């Protein structure tokens, strides 16, 4: 851990840089009901790219640069995962 790093608050917003649509069912109970699943590379406003799921959108409606914001999903009693969803620009 770096002792010289400073904490910063992230905006939680960004844009879709790239994405794929996963159509193969997953055996894991936390995502089995989410096929097709959109996995996206999000370019955050701070300039960092992060891989995440894209939720609350039809795969055919995803577009390059589409504005998104972070959301959190309770996928199991002891698990919370981040994802991104479309927002109005």
N, C-alpha and C positions, 0 to 999 in steps of 0.2 A: 504494500500500500504506500502510495506517495504522500509524504507529509507536507509537501509544498503545494498540493492541489487545492484550489479554492472551489467552494460549492457554488453552483449556479442553478437557478430555477429555470427549467425548460418550459417552453410555451405549450408543448403537447400538440403542436400543429405542424403540418408539413404538406408535401405533395407526393403523389404516386410517381416514382421514378421508373419502376419496372414491376411486372407481376406475372404469375403463372396461375393456372386453374388446375387444381388437383381433383381428378375425378375418380381416382381409385379409392375404395373404402379403406378406412384405417381400422385396425383391430382395437385400438385404444378407446376405452369407453368415454374419454373426455372429448373426443372429436368425431366419433363414429357417426353421429347424427348430422354432421356439418359438411356432407359431400353434396355438390362440389364445394371445395374450400379454396379461397383465394389467398395465396401467399404473395406478399408484396414487399418491395424494397421501397421504403419511405424516405424521402429526403426531407429531413426536419428543418424548420426555420433557422435553427442554429448551425446548419451546414453539415450535420452528421447524418449518415444514412443508417437505417435500422431495418432489419428483416422482421416482418410481423404479419399477422393475419389481417385481412381486410373484411369487415363484416357489414351487415345491413345494406347490401347492394347486390344486384344481379351481376354475375360475371360479365355479361355482355355490355353492361353500362360503365365498366371501369375505363378510364381514359388517362393518358399520359399527362402528368401535371395536375391531376384532379386534387383539389384541396381536401385534406383529411385532418381529423383530430383524434387523439388517443381516447380510448374507452377501456374499461376493465370488465372482464367477464369472470363470474364465479363458475368454475368448471367442475369443482368438487368441493365438498365441505371444507377442505383444508388447502384449496388451490385457487388462486386468482391469477389470470393471465391478462396481459395487455393486448390490445388489438387496435386497429384504426378504423374509423368510419367516415363516410363522406360528410362534408359540411358545406354550407353556403359560403362562398368566397367573400 
